[in-house]
Amino acid sequence: METPIIEMKNIQKHFGSVIALSGVSLSVYPGECHCLLGDNGAGKSTFIKTMSGVHQATSGEIFFEGKPMSFSRPREAITAGIATVYQDLAMIPLMSVTRNFFMGNEPTKKVAGISFFDHKKAADITMAEMKEMGINLRSPDQAVGTLSGGERQTVAIARAVHFGAKVLILDEPTSALGVRQTANVLATIEKVRKQGIGVVFITHNVNHAMVVGDRFTVLNRGKTLGTAKRGEIEADELQNLMAGGQELAKLEIR
């Protein structure tokens, strides 16, 4: 049986006397989009921050490529291949797409023994990676703030993929987008899946989840209500679960 890229088992997270997560489990396989759904306050953000090394679990186990793992800081998770694209995208609007793409990882060339930013190499890579994701930039030097919301999401996703992501965590990537921009982002997720990368798609929009999801896990008040595969559950049942309904019989309880 195929080994998950990452597996979170019975994760609990306490902030003092507040129990933010209570026994949450989730696994992600290569080329799979696993949708994590829940209303505001369900524990989605805490869970993905625990997965990506921002928080450390109070108890529970994390396995990465089948081996026990513990991330004490985000850099360790990134180095392992866990990339998180948050809603704010961590971009500087007035800087070029190329500069945003390579921020902190700039390719260099030496001239007279001195290292300089290799702009041509960076620009060529940026254009190629964006084209691969279905976005034809006018110029790699255009300010990233001139792009649409969906295009900026694609820049962030392409950047993560280029720098070696094995698991891509997307935090509500479609929440502030229009219909066309949302369609672009969902198409980008499909392209990422086809490259064998595991995707964790955090959303409260059931319709968006149903378009790209292979499996669906619902959180409610820090607890896993259940996990279902595509075809095992309908959109209205997922919506009912998120709202606190009792449709658990149709789910595989973890």
C-alpha positions, 0 to 999 in steps of 0.5 A, spaced: 500 500 500 502 506 498 505 510 503 502 517 505 507 523 504 504 526 511 500 523 516 497 526 522 495 521 528 491 523 533 493 530 534 492 534 540 493 542 541 492 545 547 493 553 549 493 553 556 486 551 558 483 551 551 483 545 547 484 547 540 485 540 537 482 534 540 484 528 536 485 530 529 487 525 524 489 526 517 493 523 511 495 526 504 498 521 499 502 523 492 498 526 487 492 527 492 488 533 494 485 532 501 480 537 503 480 540 510 473 543 511 470 546 517 466 553 519 470 559 522 473 556 529 473 549 527 480 548 528 483 548 521 488 554 522 491 551 528 491 544 525 495 546 518 500 551 523 501 544 527 502 540 520 507 546 518 511 547 524 508 554 526 505 550 532 508 544 536 502 538 538 501 537 545 500 530 543 499 525 537 504 523 532 506 526 525 509 521 520 513 524 513 514 519 508 513 513 513 518 516 518 516 519 525 517 527 524 517 533 529 517 540 526 520 545 531 519 551 526 517 552 520 523 552 516 524 545 518 517 543 515 519 547 509 526 544 508 522 537 508 518 539 503 511 542 506 510 548 503 504 553 506 500 558 502 497 563 506 491 568 505 496 574 505 501 570 500 507 573 503 508 578 497 510 585 496 505 588 491 510 593 488 516 588 487 516 584 480 513 578 479 520 575 479 523 578 485 517 575 489 518 569 486 525 568 488 524 572 494 530 569 499 532 564 494 535 569 488 539 565 483 546 569 483 552 569 478 559 572 479 562 578 475 569 579 477 569 575 483 563 578 486 556 575 486 550 579 483 542 577 482 542 573 476 536 577 473 535 573 466 535 566 469 530 568 474 526 572 469 526 566 464 524 561 470 519 565 472 516 566 465 516 558 464 513 556 471 508 561 470 506 558 463 506 551 466 501 553 471 497 556 465 498 563 466 502 567 460 505 574 464 505 580 460 512 581 463 516 578 469 518 585 471 511 587 472 509 589 479 505 583 482 500 588 485 498 588 477 496 581 477 489 578 479 488 575 485 487 568 482 494 570 478 497 572 485 495 565 488 498 561 482 505 565 483 505 563 490 503 556 488 508 555 482 513 558 487 512 553 492 512 547 487 519 550 484 522 550 490 521 542 492 514 542 495 512 535 496 506 537 500 502 544 498 498 546 504 493 552 501 489 556 506 482 558 503 485 560 496 479 561 493 475 565 499 476 572 496 476 571 489 471 571 483 468 566 479 473 566 474 479 567 478 477 561 483 476 557 476 484 559 475 486 557 482 482 550 482 485 549 475 492 550 478 491 545 483 489 540 478 496 541 475 499 540 481 496 534 483 498 531 476 505 532 478 505 528 484 504 533 489 500 532 495 495 538 496 491 540 503 486 544 501 483 548 507 476 551 505 469 552 508 466 552 501 463 545 499 462 547 492 470 548 491 472 542 495 467 538 490 471 540 484 478 538 486 477 533 492 479 526 492 478 526 500 474 530 505 475 531 512 471 535 516 473 539 523 468 541 528 470 545 534 477 542 534 475 534 532 475 530 526 467 528 524 470 524 519 473 522 512 470 520 506 472 519 499 470 522 493 463 519 491 462 517 498 459 523 500 455 529 496 455 536 497 449 537 501 451 532 506 458 535 507 455 542 508 450 539 513 456 536 517 460 543 517 453 546 520 454 540 525 449 535 522 448 528 524 450 525 517 456 521 520 453 514 518 455 516 511 463 517 513 469 513 515 470 515 522 477 516 523 
